[in-house]
Amino acid sequence: MRDIKELISQMTLEEKAGMCSGSDFWHLKGVERLGIPQIMVSDGPHGLRKQDLSKQGDHLGINDSIKAVCFPAACATAASFDTELLYTLGCAIGDECQAEDVSIILGPAINIKRSPLCGRNFEYFSEDPYLAGELAASQIKGAQSKNIGTSLKHFAANNQEHHRMSASSEIDPRTLREIYLRAFEICVAKAQPWTVMCSYNKVNGVYASEHQELLTDILRGEWGFDGFVVSDWGAVNDRVLGLKAGLDLEMPWGGGTDSLIVKAVQDGSLDEAVLDQAVSRILEKVFRYSENRLDGARYDKDEHHELAVRFERECAVLLKNEGVLPLTKGDKIAFIGEYAKKPRFQGGGSSHINSFKTISALLAAENIGGVTYAPGFCADKDETNDEWLAEAASAAGNAKIAVVFAGLPDIFESEGYDRSHMRLPDSQNKVIEAVANANENTVVVLHNGSPVEMPWADKVKGILELYLGGQGVGEAAVSLLFGDSNPCGKLPETFPLKLSDNPSYLNFPGASNKVFYSEGVFTGYRYYDKKQMDVLFPFGHGLSYTSFEYSNLRLDKDALPDDGALTVSVDVSNTGERAGKEIVQLYVSDLTCAAVRPEKELKGFIKLSLEKGETKTATFVLDKRSFAFYDADEKDWRAATGKYEILVGASSRNLPLKTAVNLFEASPKQLRITQNTLMEEILANPKLAEAVQEFFKTPSVLQGSSEEASEAITSEMMIRTMMEAPLRTLRTFYGFSPEKMDETVSYLNSLL
């Protein structure tokens, strides 16, 4: 590695400022005289969208990017619940970047799926930050094992496309930490991405690109991030303020802002040491790539295509199966819907891959006898074709089983705008209804990047969720439908019955350029479970062609300090007739009542491969953060003393096994008595309880002198009133003087 400090000392002020912005849309500047190379970055995150430099390209253009492999999008890979798969995906993308001389892939994207309507949900992993963080960290480690950097995005609270460049996400500290920063924290702790990309939006009124608390205090100071922060393309508001806050690199180019940095250093408003630090962070990654560049690196596109197919087989979620799947080869099967011939396998916008090959389900099934086809509806628009509708119903009526390939067209979900509703195109719903009426054995196969309403769910016997499964989605679909592969994905998000059930419904996408995250920590299943609401399909749900049984849940201890570790084990058996994979999920429920918390939260998951009749043990290790909530008053994570329930099973609403553990705080939160401390807080401390018992005698001022008065002021009322009263009420009801109040407060504090 070059001596970066020495190198910076040789750079002019202008050269240093220039290193902090791109030379064009995709390249960082180099300094030829000092041997600093120019490096290229590329869009991702589920494939390589490298701009074809032989053509004049733009940021979003698809026709000007090279042919590449489109792997399943994050909406699909999250359903795998498989960290090894995500690592392999990262390695594959890393190999492609080495071959194409791309130093950093822009991804993964881990913003929380706050609303089903976010137009970019297909690029994001989950409504759950633990799942998103663990999966993304594995993908990062895979790519960076190839000496290819990643750019973790979009930091932070970028959960909608509407006014994404200007809106302010208004979030309380606890919600921000527990939900919207947690996945980023996991990735930094476990994988150290080379870069973090700041988002366009404001967070509590401050642009993310100049948010010192986020970019410096938390990201670097608390989490120990050692890479550089890059702006989303065009996200910079005030370049000098951003640099001071911790934004190192502006992309795509400065548009004159390099000169603002130079001027600020010259007039003393910017410490040159801040600029030097930013340049140092950038150069460290520039040389890490350039000095580990594999000259002549190649990859086999066809091999990576087969990887894409395998990945999707692990990601697809069998939502419903009333004995109709798997299909039998040779039976008369009707494939209906243009997605059978022209699948939608990725989303629109900056992540759109120019796939070198796509094989549809219809093509993949061409050697399977008995399969017929009817278009039913148009794949890329919402227009009902009565002739096609009738043809679809006829094809279904003449088949043993009808399979409708449905989904969301690009015009319904894309980067740049949010969905206006949660429905499939009306034309598709009409076809599904007509087919289900014509054939009771109807299966719906979905191609979509986020949840959809299913008014026909009770009328069909099977539903297979493919999400946006990459260029191998057609082959994977046929393999799954005909039982050559066993579905093993689980939902990384809740499918509500209807849009208005969603917790963000009243505050999405906001107004007056502000969006209030009023649902707090109750996103996704955290909300639905707390409200005990019916949902279409719960978080973590997914079926198999075999069956599994859970047993023998055990803990290695029944009590532990909050700085200790708890090992949880459970046995899982394959009780069905074929091999399969089960995703074992562990949730923690806080029974301490120390804070208002979700009913339960995901804190562990393991994917087990089990042969018929085989039993394996899933083992989890839980630490303090598995039990903790963010205490905004203390500005720290706290796992309160008390009982916690450990729940294990197949989904957030299928948890057959549970047990409890007692946890105690090694360094309990220190109580400081003031005149406004509540009596119930004082009584909760054994050292103080005895000293204040006399206060619970009914004061003379409230003692009834008649039967009527006694009925008005009951002992139960007095106890409850005193429990919830602040200490200062002793002045009112017991006649304490101000001096005696001060003495009482001092005395109680002396007992702590």
Residue pairs with C-beta under 8 A, 6 or more apart in sequence:
1 284
1 287
1 288
1 291
2 35
2 283
2 287
2 291
4 280
4 283
4 284
4 287
5 280
7 34
7 36
7 283
8 16
8 276
8 279
8 280
8 283
10 34
11 19
11 31
11 34
11 279
13 262
13 265
13 266
13 272
14 258
14 262
15 31
15 34
16 275
16 276
16 279
17 258
17 259
17 261
17 262
17 265
17 275
18 29
18 31
18 254
18 258
19 28
19 29
19 31
19 36
19 278
19 279
19 282
19 283
20 243
20 248
20 249
20 250
20 254
20 258
20 261
20 275
20 278
20 279
20 282
21 29
21 249
21 250
21 251
21 253
21 254
21 257
21 258
22 28
22 29
22 249
22 250
22 251
22 252
22 253
22 254
23 29
23 30
23 38
23 253
24 252
24 253
25 51
25 57
25 58
25 59
25 233
25 251
25 252
25 253
26 40
26 41
26 42
26 50
26 51
26 252
27 38
27 39
27 40
27 41
28 38
28 39
28 40
28 41
28 249
28 282
28 286
29 38
30 36
30 37
30 38
30 39
36 283
36 286
37 286
37 290
39 103
39 104
39 286
39 289
39 290
40 50
40 101
40 102
40 103
41 102
41 103
41 104
41 105
41 106
41 151
41 251
42 48
42 49
42 50
42 51
42 97
42 100
42 102
42 104
42 105
42 106
43 49
43 50
43 105
43 106
43 107
43 350
43 351
44 93
44 105
44 106
44 107
44 108
44 351
45 74
45 93
45 105
45 106
45 107
45 108
45 109
45 123
45 139
45 150
45 351
46 70
46 71
46 72
46 73
46 74
46 77
46 89
46 93
46 107
46 123
46 346
46 351
46 353
46 470
47 68
47 69
47 70
47 71
47 93
47 96
47 351
47 353
47 355
47 470
48 66
48 68
48 69
48 93
48 96
48 97
48 100
48 102
48 105
48 353
49 62
49 65
49 68
49 350
49 351
49 352
49 353
49 354
50 65
50 66
50 68
50 100
50 102
51 57
51 61
51 64
51 65
51 66
52 64
52 65
52 66
55 64
56 64
57 64
57 65
58 64
59 233
59 252
59 350
60 349
60 350
60 352
60 415
62 352
62 354
63 354
65 353
65 354
66 100
66 354
67 301
67 354
67 355
67 356
68 96
68 301
68 353
68 354
68 355
68 356
69 92
69 96
69 301
69 304
69 305
69 307
69 308
69 353
69 355
69 356
69 471
70 308
70 345
70 346
70 353
70 355
70 358
70 470
70 471
71 77
71 89
71 92
71 93
71 304
71 307
71 308
71 311
71 470
71 471
72 308
72 311
72 312
72 315
72 345
72 467
72 468
72 469
72 470
72 472
72 473
73 122
73 123
73 346
73 347
73 351
73 449
73 467
73 468
73 469
73 470
74 108
74 109
74 122
74 123
74 124
74 125
75 121
75 122
75 123
75 124
75 125
75 449
75 450
75 467
75 468
75 492
76 311
76 312
76 315
76 316
76 466
76 467
76 468
76 469
76 470
76 489
77 85
77 86
77 89
77 125
77 135
77 139
77 311
77 315
78 125
78 126
78 131
78 132
78 135
78 492
79 315
79 316
79 317
79 465
79 467
79 489
79 490
79 491
79 492
79 542
80 86
80 135
80 311
80 314
80 315
80 488
80 489
80 607
81 131
81 135
81 489
81 490
81 492
81 583
81 585
81 605
81 607
82 135
82 314
82 607
83 134
83 135
83 137
83 138
84 138
84 607
85 311
85 314
86 135
86 136
86 138
86 139
86 142
87 138
87 139
87 141
87 142
88 142
88 307
88 311
89 139
89 142
89 307
89 311
90 138
90 139
90 140
90 141
90 142
90 143
90 144
90 145
90 150
91 142
91 143
91 145
91 146
92 142
92 299
92 304
92 307
93 105
93 142
93 143
93 148
94 105
94 142
94 143
94 144
94 145
94 146
94 147
94 148
95 146
95 297
95 299
96 102
96 299
96 304
97 103
97 104
97 105
97 143
97 146
97 148
98 146
98 147
98 148
98 293
98 294
98 297
99 297
99 298
99 299
101 293
102 148
103 148
103 149
103 285
103 286
103 289
103 290
104 148
104 149
104 150
104 151
104 194
104 195
104 285
104 289
105 143
105 148
105 149
105 150
105 151
106 151
106 153
106 197
106 350
107 123
107 150
107 151
107 152
107 153
107 351
108 125
108 136
108 139
108 140
108 150
108 152
108 153
109 120
109 123
109 124
109 153
109 154
110 124
110 125
110 132
110 133
110 136
110 152
110 153
110 183
110 184
110 187
111 118
111 120
111 124
111 153
111 154
111 157
111 158
111 159
111 180
111 199
112 124
112 126
112 127
112 129
112 132
112 159
112 179
112 180
112 183
112 523
113 121
113 124
113 125
113 126
113 127
113 159
113 450
113 493
113 524
114 127
114 159
114 160
114 504
114 508
114 517
114 523
115 159
115 160
115 418
115 502
115 504
115 505
115 508
115 509
116 419
116 422
116 450
116 451
116 493
116 496
116 499
116 502
117 160
117 418
117 419
117 420
117 421
117 422
117 450
117 499
117 508
117 509
118 124
118 159
118 160
118 161
118 418
118 419
118 450
119 160
119 161
119 413
119 414
119 415
119 416
119 417
119 418
119 419
120 161
120 347
120 349
120 414
120 415
121 413
121 449
121 450
122 346
122 347
122 413
122 449
122 450
122 467
122 468
123 347
123 349
123 351
123 415
123 449
124 132
125 131
125 132
125 135
125 136
125 183
125 492
126 132
126 135
126 492
126 493
127 492
127 493
127 494
127 523
127 524
127 525
127 539
128 492
128 493
128 524
128 525
128 539
128 601
128 602
129 178
129 179
129 180
129 181
129 182
129 183
129 186
130 182
130 183
130 186
130 601
130 602
130 603
131 492
131 602
131 605
132 183
132 492
133 182
133 183
133 184
133 185
133 186
133 187
133 190
134 186
134 190
134 605
136 152
136 183
136 186
136 187
136 191
137 186
137 187
137 189
137 190
137 191
138 191
139 150
140 150
140 152
140 187
140 191
140 192
140 193
141 190
141 191
143 149
143 150
144 150
144 191
144 192
144 193
144 194
147 288
147 289
147 292
147 293
147 294
148 289
149 193
149 194
149 195
149 227
149 285
149 288
149 289
150 193
150 194
150 195
151 193
151 194
151 195
151 196
151 197
151 230
152 184
152 187
152 188
152 193
152 195
152 196
152 197
153 196
153 197
153 199
153 232
154 197
154 198
154 199
154 200
154 208
154 232
155 184
155 196
155 197
155 198
155 199
155 208
155 214
155 215
155 219
155 229
156 176
156 180
156 181
156 184
156 198
156 199
156 203
156 208
156 214
157 169
157 171
157 176
157 180
157 199
157 201
157 203
157 208
157 517
158 164
158 169
158 199
158 200
158 201
158 208
159 169
159 180
160 167
160 418
160 508
160 509
160 510
160 515
161 415
161 416
161 417
161 418
162 417
162 418
162 509
162 510
163 201
163 509
163 510
163 513
164 199
164 200
164 201
165 200
165 201
165 234
165 235
166 200
166 201
166 202
166 513
167 201
167 202
167 509
167 510
167 513
167 514
167 515
168 201
168 202
168 203
168 204
168 205
168 513
168 514
168 515
169 180
169 201
169 202
169 203
169 204
169 515
169 517
170 204
170 205
170 514
170 515
170 516
170 517
171 180
171 203
171 204
171 517
172 517
172 520
172 632
173 630
173 632
173 635
174 520
174 521
174 629
174 630
174 631
174 632
175 517
175 520
175 521
176 203
177 630
178 521
178 629
178 630
179 521
179 523
180 517
181 218
184 196
184 219
184 223
185 223
187 193
188 196
188 219
188 223
188 224
188 225
189 223
189 224
192 225
192 226
192 227
193 227
194 227
194 228
194 285
194 288
195 227
195 228
195 229
195 230
195 249
195 285
196 219
196 225
196 227
196 229
196 230
197 229
197 230
197 231
197 232
198 208
198 209
198 211
198 214
198 215
198 229
198 230
198 231
198 232
198 235
198 247
199 208
199 232
199 235
200 208
200 232
200 234
200 235
201 207
201 208
202 208
203 211
203 214
206 213
207 235
207 237
207 238
207 242
208 214
208 215
208 235
209 231
209 235
209 236
209 237
209 242
209 245
209 247
210 237
210 238
210 241
210 242
210 244
210 245
210 247
211 245
212 244
212 245
212 246
215 229
215 245
215 246
215 247
216 245
216 246
219 225
219 229
219 246
220 226
220 246
226 281
227 281
227 285
228 248
228 249
228 278
228 281
228 282
228 284
228 285
229 246
229 247
229 248
229 249
230 247
230 248
230 249
230 250
230 251
231 242
231 247
231 249
231 250
231 251
232 251
233 251
233 252
234 252
236 242
236 247
236 250
236 257
239 250
239 254
239 257
239 260
239 261
240 260
240 261
240 264
240 269
240 270
242 250
243 261
243 270
243 274
243 275
243 278
244 270
244 274
248 278
248 279
248 281
248 282
249 278
249 282
250 257
261 270
261 275
264 270
265 271
265 272
265 275
301 356
301 357
302 357
305 356
305 357
305 471
305 472
306 472
308 470
308 471
308 472
309 472
309 475
309 476
309 479
310 472
310 476
311 470
311 472
312 466
312 469
312 470
312 472
312 473
312 476
313 476
313 479
313 480
313 485
314 488
314 489
314 581
315 466
315 467
315 469
315 489
316 464
316 465
316 466
316 467
316 469
316 476
316 477
316 480
316 487
316 489
317 464
317 465
317 467
317 487
317 489
317 490
317 491
317 541
317 542
318 325
318 462
318 463
318 464
318 465
318 480
318 487
318 489
318 542
318 543
318 544
318 545
319 463
319 464
319 465
319 491
319 495
319 537
319 541
319 542
319 543
320 457
320 460
320 461
320 462
320 463
320 543
321 461
321 462
321 543
321 545
322 461
322 462
323 461
324 401
324 441
324 443
324 461
324 462
325 443
325 462
325 464
325 481
325 483
325 545
326 480
326 481
326 482
326 483
326 545
327 333
327 401
327 403
327 481
327 482
327 483
328 482
329 368
329 369
329 370
329 482
330 368
330 369
330 370
331 370
331 400
331 401
332 370
332 372
332 398
332 399
332 400
332 401
333 368
333 370
333 371
333 372
333 399
333 400
333 401
333 402
333 403
334 371
334 372
334 373
334 374
334 395
334 396
334 398
334 399
334 401
334 402
334 403
334 439
335 361
335 362
335 365
335 371
335 372
335 373
335 374
335 403
335 405
336 373
336 374
336 375
336 376
336 392
336 395
336 396
336 402
336 403
336 404
336 405
336 431
336 435
337 375
337 376
337 377
337 379
337 392
337 404
337 405
337 406
337 428
337 431
338 375
338 376
338 377
338 378
338 379
338 405
339 361
339 379
339 405
339 406
339 407
339 445
339 447
340 360
340 361
340 362
340 373
340 403
340 405
340 474
341 360
341 361
341 362
341 363
341 373
341 375
341 379
342 360
342 379
343 358
343 360
343 361
343 405
343 447
343 469
343 473
343 474
343 477
344 379
344 407
344 408
344 409
344 410
344 447
344 448
344 468
345 355
345 358
345 447
345 468
345 469
345 470
345 471
345 473
346 352
346 353
346 355
346 468
346 470
347 410
347 413
347 414
347 415
347 449
347 468
348 410
348 413
348 414
348 415
348 416
349 414
349 415
349 416
350 415
351 415
353 471
355 471
356 471
357 471
358 471
358 474
359 471
359 472
359 474
359 475
360 474
361 405
361 445
361 473
361 474
361 475
361 477
361 478
361 481
362 371
362 373
362 474
363 474
364 474
364 475
364 477
364 478
364 479
365 371
365 478
365 482
368 478
368 482
372 395
372 398
372 399
373 395
374 388
374 391
374 392
374 394
374 395
375 388
375 391
375 392
376 388
376 389
376 391
376 392
376 404
376 428
376 431
376 435
377 383
377 384
377 385
377 388
377 389
377 392
377 425
377 427
377 428
377 430
377 431
378 385
378 427
379 409
380 409
380 410
380 411
381 409
381 411
381 425
382 409
382 411
382 425
382 426
382 427
382 428
383 427
384 426
384 427
384 430
385 427
388 431
389 430
389 431
389 434
392 404
392 431
392 434
392 435
393 434
393 435
393 437
393 438
394 438
395 402
396 402
396 434
396 435
396 438
396 439
396 442
397 438
397 439
399 439
400 441
401 439
401 441
401 442
401 443
402 435
402 438
402 439
402 441
402 442
402 443
403 442
403 443
403 444
403 445
403 481
404 428
404 431
404 432
404 435
404 442
404 443
404 444
404 445
405 445
405 447
405 477
406 424
406 428
406 431
406 432
406 444
406 445
406 446
406 447
407 424
407 428
407 446
407 447
407 448
407 466
408 424
408 425
408 447
408 448
408 449
408 450
408 452
409 425
412 419
412 425
413 419
413 448
413 449
413 450
418 509
419 450
421 499
422 451
422 452
422 453
422 496
422 498
422 499
423 429
423 452
423 453
424 432
424 448
424 452
424 453
429 455
429 456
432 442
432 444
432 456
432 460
433 456
433 459
435 442
436 442
436 456
436 459
436 460
437 459
440 461
441 461
442 459
442 460
442 461
442 462
443 460
443 461
443 462
443 463
443 464
443 481
444 454
444 456
444 460
444 462
444 463
444 464
445 464
445 466
445 477
445 481
446 452
446 463
446 464
446 465
446 466
446 467
447 466
447 467
447 468
447 469
447 473
448 465
448 467
448 468
449 467
449 468
450 493
451 493
451 494
451 495
451 496
451 536
452 495
453 497
453 498
453 499
453 536
454 463
454 495
454 536
457 463
457 536
464 477
464 480
464 481
464 487
465 489
465 491
466 473
466 476
466 477
469 476
469 477
476 485
478 484
479 485
480 486
480 487
483 545
486 544
486 545
486 546
486 578
486 579
486 580
486 581
487 542
487 543
487 544
487 545
488 542
488 544
488 580
488 581
488 582
488 583
488 607
489 542
489 583
490 540
490 541
490 542
490 583
490 585
490 650
490 651
491 537
491 538
491 539
491 540
491 541
491 542
491 651
492 539
493 524
493 539
494 524
494 525
494 528
494 535
494 537
494 538
494 539
494 652
495 535
495 536
495 537
495 538
496 502
496 528
496 533
496 535
496 536
497 534
497 535
497 536
499 505
501 528
501 533
501 535
502 508
503 519
503 522
503 523
503 524
503 527
503 528
504 517
504 519
504 523
506 518
507 515
507 516
507 517
507 518
507 519
508 515
509 515
510 516
519 527
521 597
521 598
522 530
522 598
524 539
525 538
525 539
525 540
525 598
525 652
526 598
526 599
526 601
527 533
527 598
528 535
528 538
529 598
529 599
529 600
529 652
529 653
530 598
530 599
535 653
538 651
538 652
538 653
538 654
539 602
539 651
539 652
540 583
540 585
540 602
540 650
540 651
540 652
540 653
540 654
541 650
541 651
541 652
541 653
541 654
542 583
542 650
542 651
544 576
544 580
544 581
544 582
545 576
545 578
545 580
546 574
546 575
546 576
546 577
546 578
546 579
546 580
546 612
547 574
547 575
547 576
548 572
548 573
548 574
548 575
548 576
548 580
548 582
548 610
548 650
549 572
549 573
549 575
550 570
550 571
550 572
550 584
550 648
550 649
550 650
550 656
550 657
551 570
551 571
551 572
551 573
551 657
552 569
552 570
552 571
553 568
553 569
553 570
553 646
553 648
553 657
553 658
553 659
554 568
554 569
554 570
554 659
555 566
555 567
555 568
555 569
555 646
555 659
555 661
556 566
556 567
556 568
556 569
557 566
557 661
558 660
558 661
558 662
559 661
559 662
559 663
559 664
560 566
560 661
560 662
560 663
560 664
561 663
561 664
561 665
561 666
562 624
562 627
562 628
562 639
562 663
562 664
562 665
562 666
563 624
563 666
564 623
565 621
565 622
565 623
566 621
566 622
566 623
566 626
566 661
567 619
567 620
567 621
567 622
568 586
568 604
568 619
568 620
568 621
568 622
568 646
568 648
569 617
569 618
569 619
569 620
570 584
570 617
570 618
570 648
570 657
571 615
571 616
571 617
571 618
572 582
572 584
572 608
572 610
572 615
572 616
572 617
572 618
573 610
573 613
573 614
573 615
574 580
574 582
574 610
574 611
574 612
574 613
574 614
574 615
575 613
576 612
577 612
578 612
579 609
579 610
579 611
579 612
580 609
580 610
581 607
581 608
581 609
581 610
582 607
582 608
582 610
582 650
583 605
583 606
583 607
583 608
583 650
584 605
584 606
584 607
584 608
584 618
584 648
584 649
584 650
585 602
585 604
585 605
585 648
585 649
585 650
585 651
585 652
585 655
586 602
586 603
586 604
586 605
586 620
586 622
586 646
586 647
586 648
587 600
587 601
587 602
587 603
587 646
587 647
587 648
587 652
587 655
588 600
588 601
588 603
588 622
588 626
588 627
588 644
588 645
588 646
588 647
589 599
589 600
589 601
589 644
589 645
589 646
589 647
590 597
590 627
590 629
590 640
590 642
590 644
591 642
591 643
591 644
591 645
591 660
592 640
592 641
592 642
592 643
592 644
593 642
594 629
594 638
594 640
594 642
595 629
595 631
595 640
597 629
600 645
600 647
600 652
600 655
602 652
603 620
603 622
603 626
604 620
604 622
604 626
606 618
606 619
606 620
608 616
608 618
610 616
618 648
622 646
624 637
624 639
625 637
625 639
627 639
627 644
627 663
628 637
628 638
628 639
629 637
629 638
629 639
629 640
630 636
630 637
630 638
631 637
631 638
631 669
634 669
638 665
638 669
639 663
639 665
640 663
640 665
640 669
641 663
641 664
641 665
641 668
642 662
642 663
643 660
643 661
643 662
643 663
644 660
644 661
644 662
644 663
645 658
645 659
645 660
646 658
646 659
646 660
646 661
647 655
647 657
647 658
648 655
648 656
648 657
648 658
649 655
649 656
649 657
670 752
671 677
671 681
671 685
671 752
672 749
672 752
673 682
673 688
673 727
673 745
673 748
673 749
673 752
674 727
674 745
675 726
675 727
675 728
675 741
675 745
676 726
676 727
676 728
677 726
677 727
678 723
678 724
678 725
678 726
678 727
679 692
679 695
679 722
679 723
679 724
679 725
679 726
679 727
680 723
680 724
682 688
682 689
682 692
682 727
682 748
683 689
683 692
683 723
685 752
687 751
687 752
688 748
688 751
688 752
691 747
691 748
691 751
692 748
695 722
695 730
695 734
696 718
696 719
696 722
698 713
698 715
698 718
699 733
699 734
701 733
702 713
702 718
702 733
703 713
704 710
704 711
704 712
704 713
722 729
727 741
727 744
727 745
727 748
728 741
730 736
730 741
730 744
731 737
731 738
731 741
736 744
